[in-house]
Amino acid sequence: MTLATDHAVCAAVLDRSGSSFALPIRLLPQGKRQGTTALYAFCRRADDIVDDARDPRAASAELDGFERRLRAALAGDIVDDPVLRAVADTARRFAIPPASLFDIVDGVRMDLEPRGFETFHDLEEYCRRVASAVGIASIHVWGFSRPAALSAAHACGLAFQLTNILRDVSEDRDRGRLYFAREDLQACGCTADDVAAGGERPELARLATLYVERAAACFRDAARLDRLLTTDGRIVFRAMYGGYHAVFKAVRRAGTAIFASRVRPPRAVLLARTLAGVVVGPRP
């Protein structure tokens, strides 16, 4: 198989995903679009190993094999996975730090045996691996002007992942996962059982508000990435920021309803905010 075929496999993964990232990625010129799509397919493959797992031990072994093949592909060895061949090609062409790719694998591995998070710092470390590492890899493809872009990309990853956490409370509960730090539960006067039960309780309102405020601060910090990217990168960043910020605003309006069901704005609103983001830039 050729590299063109490998990248076509990654494009098919993105097309099947229904991801809100698909439109922003299409705004990139071909080479950067191809590289960003390879990153998306790599993350999707790692996520699916864990999310589709019925047996954690088997999934752990599969993830170990995935990581070994990634390491081999990055070293220039021949591997039998077109997605890994494509992401290794992308890493070489755009000088992506290999550590960011391994961080992503380590992050999804944390979901195999969820133990929860004692402190918000622990949760932030998880977010750094599963989200900020993706942002850091992506801006190497898009192009950036100063090292300050790396910390802004971390803030962006944290903003997006906190939004995911708030949006997906009910779905994560059904998977036996809880992404609120225990110290925050205690500070707000609630327990994991209270989160599972839901309801319009003041303790849950305090918890939701705490995480909404943290996410809002991260969106404000992430907005500075707009002036640190190349023109190509700025366009795709604005689109992703606009779409995710629309989800965040829906979550913020929902309040304690996030503990009952998944909250998401209508697709038309999401598309409008994505396109508006390209025109006007990030508005935290």
Buried (B, 14 or more C-beta within 10 A) or exposed (E): EEBEEBBBBBBEBBEEEEBBBBBBBEBBEEEBBBBBBBBBBBBBBBBEBBEEBEEEEEBBEBBEEBBEBBBBBBEEEEBEBBBBBBBBBBBEBBEBBBEBBBBBBBBBBBBBEBEBBEEBEBBBBBBBBBBBBBBBBBBBBBBBEEEEBBBBBBBBBBBBBBBBBBBBBBEBBEEEBBBBBBBBBEEBEBEEEBBEBBEEBEBBBBBBBBBBEBBBBBBEBBBBBBBBBEEBBBBBBBBBBBBBBBBBBBBBEBBBBBBBEBBBBEEEBBBBBBBBBBEEBBEB
